[in-house]
Amino acid sequence: MIHITDHPWLQNANKAPNVNLGETVRARLQQFSMMNKFKKKALRVIAEHLSVEEIADIKEMFENMDINKKGQINFDKLKYGLRKLGHQVADSDVKALLEAVSYC
């Protein structure tokens, strides 16, 4: 297993020039951060209104899709899990679902 400090970007961090990325990049990163916080809060509000049964159903669906029990679902697992549940979902929609939850 490779540790994060072994990544070349981090190994060469002292050699990297200190370059100003500009106001546009900073503003977009800040906007992304705020949207991410908003999405998390919105999901928390939604989750607080789910019944115990709905939460249990979602947990069970996740556990059924998490074949190797690592607590993560990739594209193939999500696609397989949805089809196993009887949902014929286009690859582009599976990708959109995965990207949507990746930002949570």
DAGIDA-V978197 format. One line per field, one symbol per residue. ss: DSSP state (H for helix, E for strand, - for the rest). phi: phi as a letter, one per 30 degrees, with the letter a starting at -180 (. if undefined). A space follows every 50 residues. Layout:
# DAGIDA-V978197
ss = ???
phi = ???
This chain:
# DAGIDA-V978197
ss = ---HHH-HHHH-HHH-------HHHHHHHHHHHHHHHHHHHHHHHHHH-- -HHHHHHHHHHHHHH---------HHHHHHHHHH------HHHHHHHHHH HH--
phi = .ddedddedddcddddddcddjddddddddddddddddddddddddddcd deddddddddddddddedhcibbceddddddddddjcdcdeddddddddd dddd
